[in-house]
Amino acid sequence: MTRYIFYSGLMLIIVIANMLFSFNFEKIKKNIKLNSENEALKLNLKKPPEQEIPAESIAVSYESFDELTPIEKNMFDESLKINLNTALVDQLMEVDGIGLATAEKIIKYRETHGQFTNIEEIINVPGIGENKLHGFRQAFTVKPVEGMKIEQRAETAQSSIIDLNSADKKTLCTIKGIGKNFAQKIIDYREENNGIKTLEDLLKINGVGEKKIEKIKDFVVLKKYKKTKVIYPENVPPKDINESTYEDIRELPGITPLVGKAIIKYRNKNIRFSKITELKKIDEIDLTTYTRIKKYFYIK
């Protein structure tokens, strides 16, 4: 009996202890939750509210600019132009009227003859005429590159370009690709045709092809042909009419291509001249011409 009472009391104590523990645990959880909510509320109260800025309050300011003076405008325009002395192929092709082939010719001309000294010099580039010059003035500028004076470049360019319509035989022979025979043919052609108008005219000369023109085109220019007055000096050494070549005969005053060829033709037909007066038998030589040129020949 006593043991029964003991165990019943023990069970009652355990139940009461369990109830007290459960009550305290729920109270602790509730306190923790309340504390967390209070801390979050404090943080929100400290944070300043975001304010929305009205669109009409946003002001945009613009800085005004004065118009360019004529000098400033000119400097600006010049800065947009392409320098002929530094331009690459792609830059040259940006200009109207210049394709790949012409751009490469400009570069080649510059590499061969040195820097451009003025815009007008561009007409010496094969394929570019005076009709394109005006437009190029608006697109190009010429600024020297350090390392060479303008005066030196001008002398170099002028000395390396030869006018096919005025140069003598000796000068023509200084051009790479032109020998004595070709030089004489050039002189003959320009005298017979009142000058050379284009380089393509040279194709009309026997034995001259496009490759030959390609070799010389960067070293020559074509200016207006001026027919020179023939002078018949007395102190010119005479030549043997039976031994002289066509080129030798053409060096004499008054011997035109027509007359020179006629003399050679007559000599080949008759083997040789027996006397100078036979020149009068040649149809291409009139009495006036005969009188002027007879002193320049002799017969051994």
Beta strands, then each sheet from edge to edge (+ up, - down):
strand 1: 82-83
strand 2: 140-141
strand 3: 162-163
strand 4: 220-221
strand 5: 239-240
strand 6: 297-298
sheet 1: 1+ 2+
sheet 2: 3+ 4+
sheet 3: 5+ 6+
end
